[in-house]
């Protein structure tokens, strides 16, 4: 177990974090007055190293804890690690869920094929039509924030929040749909997170495979190890777990700060769970839920600003511009783009009981195919079709 952790984490740290750690050390030494010269190494990052490292570590831990028997077929093991739909950007699979599907016999199903195609279509729509459209406004705002008004910047941050959601969940829908065409069922990765009323609930519905991985392999062992600390141990476990999650996302201090802020928020919610539950009973439940959901969305959008910024100085510059710039009510963004967001939320709210919003298998066929035809036409009519940006999580 320890050998597996050292080897795989060591490989990940070398390829992904070596230059970051050394550069951070040299910058710190220079601030202390030492003259340290360092030329970053040109290290080619292996494809999907973060995702399959977490996958392998989860498998090793489960086998060590005897939650799952070790695979005795090397080729099936490698195949389930390198399964192409989920390899590049998740979901982060579990061996006890995916590996048996390579062993057991699979049969073709028209229903699964139709379901898979619908989920892929929904994923392409969210990526090409919504995410890539919002990206044009977001990229301009984050690059030229010094010239924009406060309201414009705030709307750009909100747009990035939905760009990230449509981009990442869009990829997950494509991956799950593609796997279903091949007879495989991958773990659900998103469950309508924007209808959450707490940060903890948001994380249970956002990048669910990573959230569950963090809970099972980081938070639970750390909190158990620090159980003598009481509530402080729980807070400590949340802070460490999400800070590591932030570092996993990228080699930049903004990701570490982003993870630490979420760790603090999760820790706070765990420590105040009973008190907040009493508040929800004391006040109007509907009003309380709406206000809680609004606060969660504001918090998430603020942290997404940190996630999107290129440096800590970039974060400070944008926040300073929001505070000091003119609060002109007419934003310098295309208001039509906001209709995409509103339409998405309405449709997802209506379909929130389904695994994905376009699961309309039981709808009348003429309505179902009319909706599919409209989505296909919209995709092929989009100017983004020949000018696509790569999926945001490809960089992680």
C-alpha positions in Angstrom: 0.0 0.0 0.0 2.7 2.5 1.1 4.9 1.6 -1.9 1.9 2.2 -4.3 1.3 5.6 -2.8 4.9 6.6 -2.9 5.4 5.4 -6.5 2.2 6.9 -8.0 2.2 10.2 -6.0 5.9 10.5 -6.8 5.3 10.1 -10.5 2.4 12.6 -10.4 4.5 15.1 -8.4 7.4 14.9 -10.8 5.4 15.3 -14.0 2.9 17.8 -12.7 4.3 19.6 -9.7 8.2 19.5 -9.9 8.6 22.9 -11.7 5.9 24.4 -9.5 7.5 23.3 -6.2 11.0 24.3 -7.2 9.8 27.7 -8.7 7.9 28.4 -5.5 10.9 27.6 -3.4 13.3 29.8 -5.5 10.8 32.7 -5.3 10.6 32.3 -1.5 14.4 32.2 -1.3 14.7 35.4 -3.4 12.3 37.2 -1.1 14.6 36.3 1.7 17.6 37.8 -0.2 19.1 34.7 -1.6 20.1 34.6 -5.2 18.8 31.3 -6.6 18.8 30.7 -10.4 16.6 28.0 -11.7 15.5 27.1 -15.3 12.2 25.2 -15.4 12.5 21.7 -16.9 10.6 21.0 -20.1 8.5 18.1 -18.8 5.8 16.6 -21.1 2.7 16.0 -19.0 1.3 12.5 -19.6 -2.3 12.4 -20.8 -4.9 12.2 -17.9 -2.2 11.5 -15.3 -4.3 13.1 -12.5 -7.4 11.1 -13.2 -5.8 7.7 -13.6 -3.5 8.3 -10.6 -6.6 8.8 -8.4 -8.2 5.8 -10.0 -5.3 3.5 -9.2 -4.8 4.8 -5.7 -8.5 4.3 -4.9 -8.2 0.7 -6.3 -5.0 0.0 -4.2 -6.6 1.4 -1.0 -9.8 -0.7 -1.5 -7.8 -3.8 -2.1 -5.7 -3.1 1.0 -8.8 -2.6 3.1 -10.2 -5.8 1.6 -13.2 -4.0 0.3 -12.5 -5.4 -3.1 -10.5 -8.5 -4.3 -7.5 -7.7 -6.4 -7.9 -8.4 -10.1 -6.2 -11.5 -11.4 -6.4 -10.4 -15.1 -3.8 -7.9 -16.1 -5.4 -6.9 -19.4 -8.9 -6.3 -17.9 -7.3 -4.3 -15.1 -5.4 -2.1 -17.6 -8.4 -1.8 -19.8 -10.6 -0.5 -17.0 -7.9 2.0 -16.0 -7.4 3.3 -19.6 -11.1 3.2 -20.6 -11.1 6.0 -23.1 -14.5 7.8 -22.5 -13.7 8.7 -18.9 -9.9 8.8 -19.1 -9.2 12.5 -20.0 -11.6 14.3 -17.7 -13.4 11.8 -15.6 -15.5 10.7 -13.9 -13.0 9.2 -11.6 -14.2 5.6 -11.6 -14.0 2.9 -8.9 -12.7 -0.5 -9.5 -15.6 -2.3 -7.9 -18.0 -0.4 -10.2 -16.2 -0.5 -13.6 -13.9 -3.5 -13.5 -16.7 -6.1 -13.2 -18.3 -4.6 -16.3 -15.2 -5.7 -18.3 -15.5 -9.2 -16.8 -19.2 -9.8 -17.2 -20.9 -10.4 -20.6 -22.5 -7.3 -22.1 -25.5 -7.3 -24.5 -26.6 -4.8 -27.1 -29.7 -2.7 -26.1 -31.6 -0.3 -28.3 -32.9 1.5 -25.2 -29.3 2.0 -23.9 -28.2 3.1 -27.3 -30.9 5.7 -27.6 -30.3 6.8 -24.0 -26.6 7.1 -24.6 -27.1 9.2 -27.8 -29.5 11.5 -26.0 -27.0 12.1 -23.2 -24.2 12.7 -25.7 -26.3 15.1 -27.6 -27.1 17.1 -24.4 -23.4 17.1 -23.6 -22.5 18.5 -27.0 -25.2 21.1 -26.8 -24.0 22.3 -23.4 -20.3 22.4 -24.5 -20.6 23.9 -28.1 -23.7 26.1 -27.8 -23.6 27.4 -24.2 -20.0 26.9 -22.8 -18.1 28.0 -25.9 -20.5 31.0 -26.4 -20.1 32.2 -22.9 -16.3 31.7 -23.2 -16.0 34.6 -25.6 -17.4 37.1 -23.1 -15.6 35.5 -20.2 -12.1 35.5 -21.8 -12.4 39.1 -22.9 -13.6 40.2 -19.4 -10.8 38.4 -17.6 -8.2 39.7 -20.0 -9.4 43.4 -20.1 -10.8 43.7 -16.6 -9.1 47.1 -16.1 -11.4 48.7 -18.8 -14.7 47.3 -17.6 -17.4 48.4 -15.2 -18.1 46.5 -12.0 -21.5 45.1 -13.1 -19.9 43.8 -16.3 -17.2 42.0 -14.4 -19.7 40.5 -11.9 -21.8 39.2 -14.8 -18.6 37.8 -16.5 -17.8 35.9 -13.3 -21.4 34.5 -13.2 -21.0 33.6 -16.9 -17.8 31.7 -16.1 -19.6 29.8 -13.4 -22.0 28.5 -16.0 -19.3 28.1 -18.6 -17.4 25.8 -16.3 -20.5 23.9 -15.5 -21.7 23.4 -19.1 -18.1 22.6 -20.2 -17.3 20.0 -17.6 -20.8 18.5 -17.1 -21.0 18.5 -20.9 -17.9 16.4 -21.2 -19.2 14.0 -18.5 -22.5 13.6 -20.4 -20.6 12.8 -23.5 -18.4 10.3 -21.6 -21.3 8.6 -19.9 -23.3 8.5 -23.2 -20.4 7.1 -25.2 -19.8 4.4 -22.5 -23.4 3.4 -22.5 -23.2 2.8 -26.3 -20.5 0.3 -25.6 -22.6 -1.4 -22.8 -20.9 0.3 -19.9 -22.3 2.4 -17.1 -20.0 5.1 -15.6 -20.6 6.9 -12.4 -22.8 9.9 -12.5 -20.7 13.1 -12.1 -23.3 15.9 -11.9 -26.7 16.1 -10.3 -28.0 19.7 -10.8 -25.7 21.4 -8.3 -27.1 24.9 -8.8 -30.2 23.9 -6.9 -28.2 23.2 -3.7 -28.8 25.0 -0.4 -25.4 24.4 1.2 -21.8 24.1 0.0 -21.7 20.5 1.2 -24.7 19.7 -0.9 -23.2 21.5 -3.8 -20.1 19.3 -3.7 -22.3 16.2 -3.4 -23.7 17.2 -6.7 -20.7 18.7 -8.5 -17.9 16.5 -9.8 -19.5 13.7 -7.7 -16.8 11.2 -8.4 -14.1 13.5 -7.1 -16.2 14.5 -4.1 -16.8 10.9 -3.1 -13.1 10.1 -3.7 -12.1 12.9 -1.4 -14.5 11.8 1.3 -13.5 8.1 1.2 -9.8 8.4 0.8 -8.8 11.8 2.3 -11.5 13.2 4.6 -12.6 10.0 6.4 -9.1 8.6 7.1 -7.8 12.1 8.2 -10.8 12.8 10.5 -10.6 9.3 12.0 -6.9 9.8 12.6 -7.6 13.1 14.3 -10.7 12.0 16.2 -9.1 12.9 19.5 -9.2 16.5 18.4 -13.0 16.5 18.4 -14.6 19.1 16.2 -11.3 20.7 15.4 -10.2 17.4 13.9 -13.2 17.5 11.5 -12.4 21.0 10.5 -8.8 20.1 10.0 -9.7 17.1 7.8 -12.0 19.2 5.6 -9.3 21.9 5.2 -6.5 19.5 4.3 -8.7 17.4 2.0 -9.9 20.3 -0.1 -6.6 22.0 -0.1 -5.1 18.9 -1.6 -8.0 18.8 -4.0 -7.2 22.4 -5.1 -3.6 21.4 -5.7 -4.7 18.4 -7.7 -6.5 20.8 -10.0 -3.4 22.7 -11.1 0.0 24.1 -10.4 -0.9 27.6 -9.3 -1.5 29.2 -5.9 -4.9 30.2 -7.0 -6.0 26.5 -7.0 -4.6 26.0 -3.5 -6.4 29.1 -2.2 -9.6 27.9 -4.0 -9.4 24.5 -2.3 -8.6 26.0 1.1 -11.6 28.3 1.0 -13.9 25.4 0.1 -12.3 23.4 2.9 -13.0 26.2 5.4 -16.6 26.4 4.1 -17.2 22.6 4.4 -15.6 22.6 7.8 -17.9 25.4 9.0 -21.0 23.6 7.7 -20.0 20.4 9.4 -19.5 22.2 12.7 -22.8 24.2 12.5 -25.0 21.5 11.0 -27.4 21.2 14.0 -27.6 25.0 14.4 -28.4 25.5 10.7 -31.0 22.8 10.9 -32.7 24.6 13.8 -32.7 27.8 11.7 -34.4 26.1 8.8 -37.2 25.0 11.2 -37.4 28.4 13.0 -37.8 30.5 9.9 -39.9 30.0 6.8 -38.5 26.9 5.1 -39.1 28.1 1.6 -37.5 31.6 2.2 -34.7 29.9 4.1 -34.0 27.5 1.2 -34.0 30.3 -1.4 -31.7 32.6 0.6 -29.4 29.6 1.4 -29.3 28.7 -2.3 -28.5 32.3 -3.3 -25.7 32.5 -0.7 -24.2 29.2 -2.0 -24.3 30.4 -5.6 -22.6 33.7 -4.6 -19.9 31.8 -2.7 -19.4 29.4 -5.6 -19.2 32.2 -8.2 -16.7 34.1 -6.0 -14.5 31.0 -5.7 -14.8 30.4 -9.5 -13.3 33.8 -10.0 -10.2 32.6 -8.1 -10.3 29.3 -10.1 -10.3 31.1 -13.4 -7.7 33.8 -12.6 -4.2 33.2 -13.8 -2.5 34.4 -10.6 -3.1 35.8 -7.2 -2.3 39.3 -8.6 -5.0 38.7 -11.2 -7.5 37.9 -8.6 -6.6 41.0 -6.6 -6.8 43.2 -9.8 -10.3 42.0 -10.7 -11.7 42.3 -7.1 -10.1 45.8 -6.9 -11.7 46.8 -10.2 -15.1 45.5 -9.0 -14.9 47.5 -5.8 -13.5 50.8 -7.3 -14.9 50.9 -10.8 -18.2 52.6 -11.8 -21.3 50.6 -11.1 -23.0 51.2 -14.4 -26.3 49.4 -14.5 -26.1 48.6 -18.3 -23.6 45.7 -18.6 -21.2 45.5 -21.5 -22.1 42.0 -22.4 -24.5 40.4 -24.8 -27.8 40.0 -22.9 -28.8 37.1 -25.2 -26.1 35.0 -23.5 -28.0 35.4 -20.2 -31.0 33.7 -21.9 -28.9 30.6 -22.4 -28.3 30.5 -18.6 -32.0 31.1 -17.7 -33.2 28.6 -20.2 -30.7 26.0 -18.9 -31.8 26.5 -15.3 -35.5 26.3 -16.2 -35.1 23.1 -18.2 -32.9 21.4 -15.6 -35.3 22.4 -12.8 -38.1 20.7 -14.7 -35.9 17.6 -15.3 -34.1 17.6 -12.0 -35.4 14.1 -11.1 -33.7 12.6 -14.1 -30.0 11.6 -14.3 -29.5 14.2 -17.1 -31.8 16.9 -18.4 -32.4 15.5 -21.9 -33.5 12.1 -20.7 -36.9 12.2 -22.5 -37.2 8.6 -23.5 -40.8 8.4 -22.2 -42.0 11.6 -23.8 -44.3 11.4 -26.9 -42.1 10.5 -29.9 -43.1 13.6 -31.9 -42.1 15.9 -29.0 -38.9 14.0 -28.3 -37.6 14.0 -31.9 -38.7 17.7 -32.4 -36.5 18.6 -29.4 -33.6 16.6 -30.7 -33.9 18.0 -34.2 -34.0 21.6 -32.7 -30.9 20.9 -30.6 -29.0 19.3 -33.6 -29.9 22.3 -35.8 -28.8 24.7 -33.1 -25.4 22.9 -32.7 -24.7 22.9 -36.4 -25.8 26.5 -36.7 -23.5 27.6 -33.9 -20.4 29.6 -35.0 -18.5 27.6 -32.3 -18.8 24.4 -34.3 -15.7 25.2 -36.3 -14.0 27.3 -33.6 -14.2 25.1 -30.5 -12.2 25.5 -27.4 -10.8 22.5 -25.6 -12.6 21.2 -22.6 -11.5 23.1 -19.5 -10.7 20.0 -17.5 -8.3 18.7 -20.1 -5.7 20.9 -18.4 -6.0 19.0 -15.1 
